[in-house]
Amino acid sequence: MTKSKKFWAGMVLLSLAVMAFAGWSIYGRMALHFSGDTLEVRPVPMPPPSEEEATAEEAAADKQEADKAAEEEKRDKEEEIKAGKAAAAKAAAAPAADAAKPRAVRTTFEYKDSSARSVLVAGSFTSWKDKKMTKKDGVWKTDIYILPGTYPYHFTVDGKQKLDPGKPKAPTGDSLLTVERQN
């Protein structure tokens, strides 16, 4: 019976420890949300395409848009014949609908440190996965395609996290990047 009491006392202590750790973890994750200093991060960014894929995707998208525009133009001309001026007004409004779709913007990251041996960039736009940067003339650079929005990020220089000087600081302690929509 003595072993049984020790066993159950140990189980109670273990359960309390697990509950305390779970509560601490949940509190840590939710503290930023409940503090009112939350960040609005817009749509989840797609992984950045390579240069060849980006060129091929842009060419394919341009071709699709051209085909769509040609089809719409053909339909609009037919409608103009049938409906007259009403179809012309509709054709003027069609480009505004295409402009509402967000497109990823090529964003260049630079970090100046000629003595660094490796520099990585990570942020919410890469799902916090490190992206390697290349060194040229003492400046580390990389290009990433990012959807318009505001994103926290940081550099990892020789294994240590660094902020981007000159950029605003997020409540999470990272630098903030605002990507503007391009027309």
Secondary structure, 3 states (H helix, E strand, C coil): CHHHHHHHHHHHHHHHHHHHHHHHHHHHHHHHHHHCCCCCCCCCCCCCCCHHHHHHHHHHHHHHHHHHHHHHHHHHHHHHHHHCHHHHHHHHHHHHHHHCCCCCEEEEEEEECCCCCCEEEEEHHHCCCCEECEEECCEEEEEEEECCEEEEEEEEECCEEECCCCCCECCCCCEEEEECCCC
